[in-house]
């Protein structure tokens, strides 16, 4: 979402706000509450908070591996490798190998 710089026409306060493009013209001043704010500039925020170390086991506290092992008991051995790959981050061959 874009980060906009605003200046209130009522109390002269300058501030920053992260808002969607559709709501950029309806921001109220945090000081006086008036909606007489003028946009000075807009910059897109590009950071994403993604934890790249999360695996199915970390997310489920180990239940994922236990489920995969349980499913192996009812399937032919030739398919066991596919269950092992399911918990691997690159199992779908997406991203860097």
N, C-alpha and C positions, 0 to 999 in steps of 0.2 A: 504494500500500500504506500501511497505517496506521503511524504512528510512535508507539510506546508508551513511557511512562515506567515504569521498574521500580525496585523496592527489594528487595534480597536480604534474606531473613529470617535468613540465617546470618551474613553478615559486615557487613550494614547498608549495603552499597554502593548508590548510586543511579546509574542509567544509562538511556540511551535506546536503543531498538532498532527497526528497521524490519522487521516480520515480517507474514506473512499472518494473517488473522483466525483461521484454523484452527490455527495454530501459536503463538498468543499466550500460551497457558498452559504451554508446554513450553520456555521460554527458560531457558538456563543462565546463571548469573552469570559474567561475564568475569574476575572476580577469583578466586573460590574454586571455580568450576565446578559448584556445587550448583544443582539445579533447584528451589530454594525461593524463587523470586522472585514478588513480588506486583505486579500491574499497578496503577499509580496513575492513569493516564489514557491515552487514545488519540486521536490526531489523524491525519486522512488527509493524506498527502503528495500534492499535486496538480500539481507541476511535471513537465513532460514535456520531455525533451531531444530536440527535433525541429529539424533544420536545414531551415528553409523555403526556403533558397536552392539546395538540391540539385535539379539538373535531370538528365534522362537523359544529356546530354553530359558533365556533371561526373562523374556516377557511372561512366561507361564511358570516360572520357578521350577523348571525341570519336567513339568507334566508333558510337554511335547515329546521329549525323548521316550518317556515311559509309554506314551500312547503309540509311538512308532514301533517300539519293541513289542508291544502287545499285538499290534497288527501283523507283525512278521510271523507270529505263530500260526496264523491261518493262511499264509500265502506261500507259494513255491520259493525256494532259496534263490532262484534266478532273479527274483524281484526285490530281494532284500536291499540291494544297492540303491534302488530308487527311494526306499524309505530313509536310508542314510543321507541321501542327497537332499531330501526335503528339508532337513534342518540346516543345511549349508546355505550361507548367504548367496553364493553364486550358483545355486542349483539350477536356476532358470537361465543361466548363461547371460545374464544381463550385467552390464557394468564391466569394470576391469577384471580380467581373469588372472 
